[in-house]
Amino acid sequence: MPLSPTPVGTPCPVARSLDVIGDRWSLLIVRDAFDGMRRFSDFQRSLGAARNILSDRLRKLVEAGVLQTQPASDGTAYQEYVLTAQGENLFPLVVALRQWGERHLFARGERHSRLIDTQTGKPVPLMVPQASDGGALPAARTFVRKVPNVR
């Protein structure tokens, strides 16, 4: 389990998740990894991040188990960064952020990138949490069962 700035006893999954992928660079690295980027130079070109910042975020994502390094697929001496199964599990989060941004951060008719289903050629439908009956689950129908403070 990776070390994080959030106290080990913190029972909030959101806080613990943000410790791993909550800064801009880390989440954009994950986004780019989903887009097929694997090499340091490709991440740097895409993000424009300083080498030291990019190197630090990649190291932390590897330590957290989100990415792993492997020898370059073309046989060169380089290493590649690939998503682990844990990293692949971040896909719904990336899609949800994308869809929220599409809905709230672009003017009507303003151009932006689109996420396309490769099998249908159509945009990915809006993600909505589902209730156990399969219907949409609005936030108003949920609550967080807090862990009692024990001192």
PyMOL CGO cylinders between C-alpha atoms (Angstrom):
from pymol import cmd
from pymol.cgo import CYLINDER

trace = [
    CYLINDER, 0.00, 0.00, 0.00, 1.45, 3.39, -0.99, 0.3, 1, 1, 1, 1, 1, 1,
    CYLINDER, 1.45, 3.39, -0.99, 2.30, 6.00, 1.59, 0.3, 1, 1, 1, 1, 1, 1,
    CYLINDER, 2.30, 6.00, 1.59, 0.08, 9.05, 1.43, 0.3, 1, 1, 1, 1, 1, 1,
    CYLINDER, 0.08, 9.05, 1.43, -0.22, 12.44, 3.12, 0.3, 1, 1, 1, 1, 1, 1,
    CYLINDER, -0.22, 12.44, 3.12, -3.70, 11.54, 4.37, 0.3, 1, 1, 1, 1, 1, 1,
    CYLINDER, -3.70, 11.54, 4.37, -3.48, 9.88, 7.77, 0.3, 1, 1, 1, 1, 1, 1,
    CYLINDER, -3.48, 9.88, 7.77, -3.62, 6.09, 7.49, 0.3, 1, 1, 1, 1, 1, 1,
    CYLINDER, -3.62, 6.09, 7.49, -6.74, 6.02, 9.67, 0.3, 1, 1, 1, 1, 1, 1,
    CYLINDER, -6.74, 6.02, 9.67, -8.69, 8.41, 7.44, 0.3, 1, 1, 1, 1, 1, 1,
    CYLINDER, -8.69, 8.41, 7.44, -11.86, 6.50, 6.54, 0.3, 1, 1, 1, 1, 1, 1,
    CYLINDER, -11.86, 6.50, 6.54, -12.77, 8.65, 3.51, 0.3, 1, 1, 1, 1, 1, 1,
    CYLINDER, -12.77, 8.65, 3.51, -12.16, 6.90, 0.18, 0.3, 1, 1, 1, 1, 1, 1,
    CYLINDER, -12.16, 6.90, 0.18, -12.34, 10.23, -1.67, 0.3, 1, 1, 1, 1, 1, 1,
    CYLINDER, -12.34, 10.23, -1.67, -9.52, 11.72, 0.42, 0.3, 1, 1, 1, 1, 1, 1,
    CYLINDER, -9.52, 11.72, 0.42, -7.34, 8.64, -0.04, 0.3, 1, 1, 1, 1, 1, 1,
    CYLINDER, -7.34, 8.64, -0.04, -8.00, 8.61, -3.80, 0.3, 1, 1, 1, 1, 1, 1,
    CYLINDER, -8.00, 8.61, -3.80, -7.09, 12.27, -4.12, 0.3, 1, 1, 1, 1, 1, 1,
    CYLINDER, -7.09, 12.27, -4.12, -3.77, 11.56, -2.44, 0.3, 1, 1, 1, 1, 1, 1,
    CYLINDER, -3.77, 11.56, -2.44, -2.91, 9.29, -5.36, 0.3, 1, 1, 1, 1, 1, 1,
    CYLINDER, -2.91, 9.29, -5.36, -4.45, 10.97, -8.42, 0.3, 1, 1, 1, 1, 1, 1,
    CYLINDER, -4.45, 10.97, -8.42, -5.79, 14.29, -7.15, 0.3, 1, 1, 1, 1, 1, 1,
    CYLINDER, -5.79, 14.29, -7.15, -3.33, 16.73, -8.66, 0.3, 1, 1, 1, 1, 1, 1,
    CYLINDER, -3.33, 16.73, -8.66, -3.64, 18.03, -12.22, 0.3, 1, 1, 1, 1, 1, 1,
    CYLINDER, -3.64, 18.03, -12.22, -0.50, 16.38, -13.58, 0.3, 1, 1, 1, 1, 1, 1,
    CYLINDER, -0.50, 16.38, -13.58, -1.24, 12.90, -12.21, 0.3, 1, 1, 1, 1, 1, 1,
    CYLINDER, -1.24, 12.90, -12.21, -4.74, 12.80, -13.62, 0.3, 1, 1, 1, 1, 1, 1,
    CYLINDER, -4.74, 12.80, -13.62, -3.60, 14.13, -16.99, 0.3, 1, 1, 1, 1, 1, 1,
    CYLINDER, -3.60, 14.13, -16.99, -0.90, 11.45, -17.11, 0.3, 1, 1, 1, 1, 1, 1,
    CYLINDER, -0.90, 11.45, -17.11, -3.61, 8.83, -16.50, 0.3, 1, 1, 1, 1, 1, 1,
    CYLINDER, -3.61, 8.83, -16.50, -5.75, 10.43, -19.24, 0.3, 1, 1, 1, 1, 1, 1,
    CYLINDER, -5.75, 10.43, -19.24, -2.83, 10.29, -21.67, 0.3, 1, 1, 1, 1, 1, 1,
    CYLINDER, -2.83, 10.29, -21.67, -2.09, 6.67, -20.72, 0.3, 1, 1, 1, 1, 1, 1,
    CYLINDER, -2.09, 6.67, -20.72, -5.68, 5.82, -21.69, 0.3, 1, 1, 1, 1, 1, 1,
    CYLINDER, -5.68, 5.82, -21.69, -4.98, 7.57, -25.00, 0.3, 1, 1, 1, 1, 1, 1,
    CYLINDER, -4.98, 7.57, -25.00, -2.08, 5.18, -25.60, 0.3, 1, 1, 1, 1, 1, 1,
    CYLINDER, -2.08, 5.18, -25.60, 0.91, 7.21, -24.43, 0.3, 1, 1, 1, 1, 1, 1,
    CYLINDER, 0.91, 7.21, -24.43, 3.66, 5.16, -22.84, 0.3, 1, 1, 1, 1, 1, 1,
    CYLINDER, 3.66, 5.16, -22.84, 6.95, 7.04, -23.03, 0.3, 1, 1, 1, 1, 1, 1,
    CYLINDER, 6.95, 7.04, -23.03, 8.24, 9.88, -20.88, 0.3, 1, 1, 1, 1, 1, 1,
    CYLINDER, 8.24, 9.88, -20.88, 8.90, 12.02, -23.95, 0.3, 1, 1, 1, 1, 1, 1,
    CYLINDER, 8.90, 12.02, -23.95, 5.32, 11.52, -25.21, 0.3, 1, 1, 1, 1, 1, 1,
    CYLINDER, 5.32, 11.52, -25.21, 3.84, 12.53, -21.84, 0.3, 1, 1, 1, 1, 1, 1,
    CYLINDER, 3.84, 12.53, -21.84, 6.12, 15.56, -21.72, 0.3, 1, 1, 1, 1, 1, 1,
    CYLINDER, 6.12, 15.56, -21.72, 5.22, 16.63, -25.25, 0.3, 1, 1, 1, 1, 1, 1,
    CYLINDER, 5.22, 16.63, -25.25, 1.50, 16.25, -24.55, 0.3, 1, 1, 1, 1, 1, 1,
    CYLINDER, 1.50, 16.25, -24.55, 1.46, 17.91, -21.14, 0.3, 1, 1, 1, 1, 1, 1,
    CYLINDER, 1.46, 17.91, -21.14, 4.24, 20.47, -21.37, 0.3, 1, 1, 1, 1, 1, 1,
    CYLINDER, 4.24, 20.47, -21.37, 5.20, 19.61, -17.79, 0.3, 1, 1, 1, 1, 1, 1,
    CYLINDER, 5.20, 19.61, -17.79, 8.69, 20.28, -16.51, 0.3, 1, 1, 1, 1, 1, 1,
    CYLINDER, 8.69, 20.28, -16.51, 10.84, 17.12, -16.52, 0.3, 1, 1, 1, 1, 1, 1,
    CYLINDER, 10.84, 17.12, -16.52, 11.21, 17.09, -12.73, 0.3, 1, 1, 1, 1, 1, 1,
    CYLINDER, 11.21, 17.09, -12.73, 7.45, 17.40, -12.16, 0.3, 1, 1, 1, 1, 1, 1,
    CYLINDER, 7.45, 17.40, -12.16, 6.63, 14.74, -14.74, 0.3, 1, 1, 1, 1, 1, 1,
    CYLINDER, 6.63, 14.74, -14.74, 9.28, 12.41, -13.36, 0.3, 1, 1, 1, 1, 1, 1,
    CYLINDER, 9.28, 12.41, -13.36, 7.95, 12.87, -9.81, 0.3, 1, 1, 1, 1, 1, 1,
    CYLINDER, 7.95, 12.87, -9.81, 4.32, 12.21, -10.81, 0.3, 1, 1, 1, 1, 1, 1,
    CYLINDER, 4.32, 12.21, -10.81, 5.20, 9.15, -12.88, 0.3, 1, 1, 1, 1, 1, 1,
    CYLINDER, 5.20, 9.15, -12.88, 7.24, 7.75, -9.97, 0.3, 1, 1, 1, 1, 1, 1,
    CYLINDER, 7.24, 7.75, -9.97, 4.34, 8.33, -7.55, 0.3, 1, 1, 1, 1, 1, 1,
    CYLINDER, 4.34, 8.33, -7.55, 1.84, 6.70, -9.91, 0.3, 1, 1, 1, 1, 1, 1,
    CYLINDER, 1.84, 6.70, -9.91, 4.12, 3.68, -10.22, 0.3, 1, 1, 1, 1, 1, 1,
    CYLINDER, 4.12, 3.68, -10.22, 4.57, 3.51, -6.43, 0.3, 1, 1, 1, 1, 1, 1,
    CYLINDER, 4.57, 3.51, -6.43, 0.79, 3.73, -5.97, 0.3, 1, 1, 1, 1, 1, 1,
    CYLINDER, 0.79, 3.73, -5.97, 0.22, 0.84, -8.40, 0.3, 1, 1, 1, 1, 1, 1,
    CYLINDER, 0.22, 0.84, -8.40, -1.61, 2.93, -11.03, 0.3, 1, 1, 1, 1, 1, 1,
    CYLINDER, -1.61, 2.93, -11.03, 1.17, 2.56, -13.62, 0.3, 1, 1, 1, 1, 1, 1,
    CYLINDER, 1.17, 2.56, -13.62, 3.95, 0.05, -14.07, 0.3, 1, 1, 1, 1, 1, 1,
    CYLINDER, 3.95, 0.05, -14.07, 7.15, 0.29, -16.04, 0.3, 1, 1, 1, 1, 1, 1,
    CYLINDER, 7.15, 0.29, -16.04, 8.17, -2.23, -18.64, 0.3, 1, 1, 1, 1, 1, 1,
    CYLINDER, 8.17, -2.23, -18.64, 10.86, -2.45, -21.32, 0.3, 1, 1, 1, 1, 1, 1,
    CYLINDER, 10.86, -2.45, -21.32, 10.01, -0.53, -24.49, 0.3, 1, 1, 1, 1, 1, 1,
    CYLINDER, 10.01, -0.53, -24.49, 7.91, -2.56, -26.91, 0.3, 1, 1, 1, 1, 1, 1,
    CYLINDER, 7.91, -2.56, -26.91, 10.22, -1.64, -29.80, 0.3, 1, 1, 1, 1, 1, 1,
    CYLINDER, 10.22, -1.64, -29.80, 13.26, -3.22, -28.13, 0.3, 1, 1, 1, 1, 1, 1,
    CYLINDER, 13.26, -3.22, -28.13, 15.07, 0.06, -27.46, 0.3, 1, 1, 1, 1, 1, 1,
    CYLINDER, 15.07, 0.06, -27.46, 16.65, 0.82, -24.10, 0.3, 1, 1, 1, 1, 1, 1,
    CYLINDER, 16.65, 0.82, -24.10, 13.75, 3.04, -23.08, 0.3, 1, 1, 1, 1, 1, 1,
    CYLINDER, 13.75, 3.04, -23.08, 11.10, 2.07, -20.57, 0.3, 1, 1, 1, 1, 1, 1,
    CYLINDER, 11.10, 2.07, -20.57, 7.37, 2.51, -21.00, 0.3, 1, 1, 1, 1, 1, 1,
    CYLINDER, 7.37, 2.51, -21.00, 4.67, 3.37, -18.51, 0.3, 1, 1, 1, 1, 1, 1,
    CYLINDER, 4.67, 3.37, -18.51, 1.51, 1.29, -18.80, 0.3, 1, 1, 1, 1, 1, 1,
    CYLINDER, 1.51, 1.29, -18.80, -1.69, 1.25, -16.79, 0.3, 1, 1, 1, 1, 1, 1,
    CYLINDER, -1.69, 1.25, -16.79, -2.07, -1.58, -14.31, 0.3, 1, 1, 1, 1, 1, 1,
    CYLINDER, -2.07, -1.58, -14.31, -5.47, -3.19, -13.65, 0.3, 1, 1, 1, 1, 1, 1,
    CYLINDER, -5.47, -3.19, -13.65, -5.81, -0.68, -10.80, 0.3, 1, 1, 1, 1, 1, 1,
    CYLINDER, -5.81, -0.68, -10.80, -5.05, 2.14, -13.23, 0.3, 1, 1, 1, 1, 1, 1,
    CYLINDER, -5.05, 2.14, -13.23, -7.55, 0.78, -15.78, 0.3, 1, 1, 1, 1, 1, 1,
    CYLINDER, -7.55, 0.78, -15.78, -10.18, 1.01, -13.03, 0.3, 1, 1, 1, 1, 1, 1,
    CYLINDER, -10.18, 1.01, -13.03, -9.81, 4.81, -13.22, 0.3, 1, 1, 1, 1, 1, 1,
    CYLINDER, -9.81, 4.81, -13.22, -11.48, 4.87, -16.66, 0.3, 1, 1, 1, 1, 1, 1,
    CYLINDER, -11.48, 4.87, -16.66, -14.97, 5.68, -15.32, 0.3, 1, 1, 1, 1, 1, 1,
    CYLINDER, -14.97, 5.68, -15.32, -13.52, 8.59, -13.34, 0.3, 1, 1, 1, 1, 1, 1,
    CYLINDER, -13.52, 8.59, -13.34, -11.80, 10.02, -16.43, 0.3, 1, 1, 1, 1, 1, 1,
    CYLINDER, -11.80, 10.02, -16.43, -15.01, 9.60, -18.46, 0.3, 1, 1, 1, 1, 1, 1,
    CYLINDER, -15.01, 9.60, -18.46, -17.10, 11.26, -15.72, 0.3, 1, 1, 1, 1, 1, 1,
    CYLINDER, -17.10, 11.26, -15.72, -14.73, 14.25, -15.56, 0.3, 1, 1, 1, 1, 1, 1,
    CYLINDER, -14.73, 14.25, -15.56, -14.74, 14.51, -19.36, 0.3, 1, 1, 1, 1, 1, 1,
    CYLINDER, -14.74, 14.51, -19.36, -18.53, 14.44, -19.52, 0.3, 1, 1, 1, 1, 1, 1,
    CYLINDER, -18.53, 14.44, -19.52, -18.89, 16.98, -16.71, 0.3, 1, 1, 1, 1, 1, 1,
    CYLINDER, -18.89, 16.98, -16.71, -16.47, 19.28, -18.56, 0.3, 1, 1, 1, 1, 1, 1,
    CYLINDER, -16.47, 19.28, -18.56, -18.32, 18.84, -21.86, 0.3, 1, 1, 1, 1, 1, 1,
    CYLINDER, -18.32, 18.84, -21.86, -21.58, 19.73, -20.15, 0.3, 1, 1, 1, 1, 1, 1,
    CYLINDER, -21.58, 19.73, -20.15, -20.45, 22.69, -18.06, 0.3, 1, 1, 1, 1, 1, 1,
    CYLINDER, -20.45, 22.69, -18.06, -17.22, 24.18, -19.41, 0.3, 1, 1, 1, 1, 1, 1,
    CYLINDER, -17.22, 24.18, -19.41, -17.87, 24.71, -23.11, 0.3, 1, 1, 1, 1, 1, 1,
    CYLINDER, -17.87, 24.71, -23.11, -20.09, 27.28, -24.77, 0.3, 1, 1, 1, 1, 1, 1,
    CYLINDER, -20.09, 27.28, -24.77, -22.89, 25.95, -26.94, 0.3, 1, 1, 1, 1, 1, 1,
    CYLINDER, -22.89, 25.95, -26.94, -21.39, 24.91, -30.26, 0.3, 1, 1, 1, 1, 1, 1,
    CYLINDER, -21.39, 24.91, -30.26, -17.81, 25.26, -29.02, 0.3, 1, 1, 1, 1, 1, 1,
    CYLINDER, -17.81, 25.26, -29.02, -15.59, 22.53, -30.45, 0.3, 1, 1, 1, 1, 1, 1,
    CYLINDER, -15.59, 22.53, -30.45, -13.93, 19.98, -28.17, 0.3, 1, 1, 1, 1, 1, 1,
    CYLINDER, -13.93, 19.98, -28.17, -12.55, 16.47, -28.32, 0.3, 1, 1, 1, 1, 1, 1,
    CYLINDER, -12.55, 16.47, -28.32, -15.03, 13.59, -28.12, 0.3, 1, 1, 1, 1, 1, 1,
    CYLINDER, -15.03, 13.59, -28.12, -14.75, 10.12, -26.62, 0.3, 1, 1, 1, 1, 1, 1,
    CYLINDER, -14.75, 10.12, -26.62, -15.91, 7.59, -29.23, 0.3, 1, 1, 1, 1, 1, 1,
    CYLINDER, -15.91, 7.59, -29.23, -16.90, 3.94, -28.82, 0.3, 1, 1, 1, 1, 1, 1,
    CYLINDER, -16.90, 3.94, -28.82, -14.67, 2.13, -31.33, 0.3, 1, 1, 1, 1, 1, 1,
    CYLINDER, -14.67, 2.13, -31.33, -17.27, -0.60, -31.96, 0.3, 1, 1, 1, 1, 1, 1,
    CYLINDER, -17.27, -0.60, -31.96, -20.16, 1.74, -32.79, 0.3, 1, 1, 1, 1, 1, 1,
    CYLINDER, -20.16, 1.74, -32.79, -18.33, 4.88, -33.93, 0.3, 1, 1, 1, 1, 1, 1,
    CYLINDER, -18.33, 4.88, -33.93, -20.69, 6.89, -31.71, 0.3, 1, 1, 1, 1, 1, 1,
    CYLINDER, -20.69, 6.89, -31.71, -19.94, 9.14, -28.73, 0.3, 1, 1, 1, 1, 1, 1,
    CYLINDER, -19.94, 9.14, -28.73, -19.88, 7.36, -25.38, 0.3, 1, 1, 1, 1, 1, 1,
    CYLINDER, -19.88, 7.36, -25.38, -23.28, 7.83, -23.69, 0.3, 1, 1, 1, 1, 1, 1,
    CYLINDER, -23.28, 7.83, -23.69, -23.58, 9.92, -20.54, 0.3, 1, 1, 1, 1, 1, 1,
    CYLINDER, -23.58, 9.92, -20.54, -22.51, 7.97, -17.46, 0.3, 1, 1, 1, 1, 1, 1,
    CYLINDER, -22.51, 7.97, -17.46, -25.06, 7.91, -14.66, 0.3, 1, 1, 1, 1, 1, 1,
    CYLINDER, -25.06, 7.91, -14.66, -24.80, 6.01, -11.36, 0.3, 1, 1, 1, 1, 1, 1,
    CYLINDER, -24.80, 6.01, -11.36, -27.31, 3.18, -11.28, 0.3, 1, 1, 1, 1, 1, 1,
    CYLINDER, -27.31, 3.18, -11.28, -29.57, 2.06, -8.47, 0.3, 1, 1, 1, 1, 1, 1,
    CYLINDER, -29.57, 2.06, -8.47, -29.88, -1.65, -7.72, 0.3, 1, 1, 1, 1, 1, 1,
    CYLINDER, -29.88, -1.65, -7.72, -33.07, -1.70, -9.86, 0.3, 1, 1, 1, 1, 1, 1,
    CYLINDER, -33.07, -1.70, -9.86, -31.07, -0.45, -12.89, 0.3, 1, 1, 1, 1, 1, 1,
    CYLINDER, -31.07, -0.45, -12.89, -32.56, 3.06, -12.87, 0.3, 1, 1, 1, 1, 1, 1,
    CYLINDER, -32.56, 3.06, -12.87, -30.67, 6.31, -12.47, 0.3, 1, 1, 1, 1, 1, 1,
    CYLINDER, -30.67, 6.31, -12.47, -29.45, 6.98, -8.95, 0.3, 1, 1, 1, 1, 1, 1,
    CYLINDER, -29.45, 6.98, -8.95, -29.51, 10.70, -8.06, 0.3, 1, 1, 1, 1, 1, 1,
    CYLINDER, -29.51, 10.70, -8.06, -27.30, 12.06, -5.28, 0.3, 1, 1, 1, 1, 1, 1,
    CYLINDER, -27.30, 12.06, -5.28, -30.41, 12.88, -3.23, 0.3, 1, 1, 1, 1, 1, 1,
    CYLINDER, -30.41, 12.88, -3.23, -31.08, 9.13, -2.91, 0.3, 1, 1, 1, 1, 1, 1,
    CYLINDER, -31.08, 9.13, -2.91, -27.71, 8.43, -1.32, 0.3, 1, 1, 1, 1, 1, 1,
    CYLINDER, -27.71, 8.43, -1.32, -25.91, 9.11, 1.94, 0.3, 1, 1, 1, 1, 1, 1,
    CYLINDER, -25.91, 9.11, 1.94, -22.48, 8.36, 3.32, 0.3, 1, 1, 1, 1, 1, 1,
    CYLINDER, -22.48, 8.36, 3.32, -22.40, 6.02, 6.29, 0.3, 1, 1, 1, 1, 1, 1,
    CYLINDER, -22.40, 6.02, 6.29, -19.61, 7.61, 8.31, 0.3, 1, 1, 1, 1, 1, 1,
    CYLINDER, -19.61, 7.61, 8.31, -17.19, 5.57, 10.38, 0.3, 1, 1, 1, 1, 1, 1,
    CYLINDER, -17.19, 5.57, 10.38, -17.59, 6.53, 14.06, 0.3, 1, 1, 1, 1, 1, 1,
    CYLINDER, -17.59, 6.53, 14.06, -14.65, 8.31, 15.63, 0.3, 1, 1, 1, 1, 1, 1,
    CYLINDER, -14.65, 8.31, 15.63, -12.95, 6.02, 18.09, 0.3, 1, 1, 1, 1, 1, 1,
    CYLINDER, -12.95, 6.02, 18.09, -10.40, 7.63, 20.37, 0.3, 1, 1, 1, 1, 1, 1,
]
cmd.load_cgo(trace, "trace")
